[in-house]
Amino acid sequence: MARETVRPTVTEYIRRLKNKLMFIEAKNLVFSYKEDAPPVIDGMELKIEKGTFTAIIGHNGSGKSTLAKLLCGLLIPTGGSVTVDGMPTNDEKMQYDIRKKCGMVFQNPDNQIVASVVEEDVAFAPENLGVPPAEIRHRVNSVLKAVGMEEYAKHSTYKLSGGQKQRVAIAGILAMEPECIFFDEATAMLDPAGQRDIIASMKMLNREKAMTVVAITHHMNEAVEADRVIVLNHGKIYADGTPLQVFSDVENILRAKLSVPQVTELFYMLENNGCRCGTDVLHTMEAAERIEKLFK
Amino acid sequence: MIKDITIGQFFPGDTLLHRTDPRFKIIILITFLTSVLAAKSTVAFMAVLCSTLILLVLSEINLRILLKSVKPLLFILIFTAVINLFFVKGESMLLHWHFIKIYKEGIVNAVMMVLRLVCLVVGTSVLLSYTTSPLDMTDGLERVLSPLKYIKVPVHEFSMMMTIALRFIPTLVEETDKIISAQKARGVSFDTGGLLKRVRALIPILIPLFYSAIRRAYELAEAMECRLYRGGEGRTRMKVPHVKGSDYIFLFVMLAVCVGIFLLNSYEVPFI
């Protein structure tokens, strides 16, 4: 009996706490690029809390890049609303403050580097902010160190590898000191080594610097690193949960024209062939242990 | 072939030329170019050659790189030399064969014109483009030209455009090479046929190049907006220019050279 009366207050308490931690909130979000075109984002409710690591996945044309641009205020919704830390993105006066809070790393490393020298590119955002020179120097040095590019400070940006360019781009955003960083398919044009570097940077930002990270991706091995995975399909949220919850329902993911991590697929095939092993596996080491247990 | 163009390339280093304040370098360059164009007598001309060589040594730029930057000018150099050789008339004729008459003055003129052009190119490359990072350079230009703001010249926008143009030169050059290879693989031939056919063969290069440049521009604009760019107002710079003693000395020396060359011009009977 006592439990029954306590429960609502606890949920109420959690709800209030979550509201306090709320960072980005989309309400009934609708967006289309042209007035008479079908909407790319079609009525979406979404909340992203502070300090979380969210991955947004979906097949090509599912609207994931559009959603990212809407959430950080680069695009203005045609219907519904997006608020970033309480500021509505459709309020033009707020736009600059929203951009200060949300940085974005884009897909093509070449098209987001402004300067020819690494440290000058990293200094671009704080220079625009009007930060005093000594403070800019300090920020540039510390963010280059954070992404492991301090030896390259005076190098020419043109000669770096793709992964290094993306790390410079991340440093360029970090120098702005945002609260949230979006990765819009930032690993799509990189080789496997570059991808690993960027995924490691994402985790570092989230775990060590307590930043809110939103990664748009179609690499499943990137998505499994997140706390939460959102699957988009036809401009709507198709699935939403922890990587384990989302990916272990293999059939559901395949229906959205997506793939699951390789080991999950392996276990799915094993399960289909009569092996009782479950599909709730995401990492290779985990899989190895599970298989070892099966044989014993 | 396209990769040989090095105009607008910066070679990082730590020499006197690298350290000099870009604003001073721009003024020094203007002084230097004035002296190159003003030198008329042999003595003055020798002085110009010497100062070019000194600049070259100071910059510690690899000679091979420098030669590459002169290579695209080869046609202009040869053209100038030939015109001067055959069309300058003087007093002492050296060769007369049918209608070709070569005079001593023609040879002197041809050599001087070629060297003058080479000095202009080498001086500009060594003083500015090779030893000044593009951001420094445009920053210097912005500061040198900043008085023009008061007559509504968009100085900051201009320098931003320069920065971006310089940043994208290697990227677009690489892209052009890729497109050329791709079109070659599809059987487009760039070096056969008449002039018209060759010019036409460039269309399949230019259209994809323009298309991708425009797309790049669009994405870059988005990335810049994302990094809080909103024009020159309220902007600070990481690198604050410190005017050093060496800057003043360098400028003073160059001014002295310039004045010296004007004086040397009147010491000797000019050739021209």
Chai-1 contact restraints between the chains, C-beta under 6 A:
chainA,res_idxA,chainB,res_idxB,connection_type,confidence,min_distance_angstrom,max_distance_angstrom,comment,restraint_id
A,R99,B,L228,contact,1.0,0.0,6.0,A-B,restraint_1
A,M104,B,C226,contact,1.0,0.0,6.0,A-B,restraint_2
A,F106,B,A223,contact,1.0,0.0,6.0,A-B,restraint_3
A,D110,B,T171,contact,1.0,0.0,6.0,A-B,restraint_4
A,N111,B,R216,contact,1.0,0.0,6.0,A-B,restraint_5
A,N111,B,E219,contact,1.0,0.0,6.0,A-B,restraint_6
A,N111,B,L220,contact,1.0,0.0,6.0,A-B,restraint_7
A,Q112,B,A223,contact,1.0,0.0,6.0,A-B,restraint_8
A,A115,B,L135,contact,1.0,0.0,6.0,A-B,restraint_9
A,S116,B,P134,contact,1.0,0.0,6.0,A-B,restraint_10
A,S116,B,R167,contact,1.0,0.0,6.0,A-B,restraint_11
A,V117,B,S133,contact,1.0,0.0,6.0,A-B,restraint_12
A,E120,B,L135,contact,1.0,0.0,6.0,A-B,restraint_13
A,A123,B,M238,contact,1.0,0.0,6.0,A-B,restraint_14
A,F124,B,R227,contact,1.0,0.0,6.0,A-B,restraint_15
A,A125,B,R227,contact,1.0,0.0,6.0,A-B,restraint_16
A,A125,B,L228,contact,1.0,0.0,6.0,A-B,restraint_17
A,E127,B,R235,contact,1.0,0.0,6.0,A-B,restraint_18
A,E127,B,T236,contact,1.0,0.0,6.0,A-B,restraint_19
A,E127,B,R237,contact,1.0,0.0,6.0,A-B,restraint_20
A,N128,B,L228,contact,1.0,0.0,6.0,A-B,restraint_21
A,N128,B,Y229,contact,1.0,0.0,6.0,A-B,restraint_22
A,N128,B,R235,contact,1.0,0.0,6.0,A-B,restraint_23
A,L129,B,L228,contact,1.0,0.0,6.0,A-B,restraint_24
A,G130,B,G234,contact,1.0,0.0,6.0,A-B,restraint_25
A,G130,B,T236,contact,1.0,0.0,6.0,A-B,restraint_26
A,P133,B,M238,contact,1.0,0.0,6.0,A-B,restraint_27
A,P133,B,V240,contact,1.0,0.0,6.0,A-B,restraint_28
A,I136,B,M238,contact,1.0,0.0,6.0,A-B,restraint_29
A,R137,B,M238,contact,1.0,0.0,6.0,A-B,restraint_30
A,K154,B,P12,contact,1.0,0.0,6.0,A-B,restraint_31
A,Y158,B,P170,contact,1.0,0.0,6.0,A-B,restraint_32
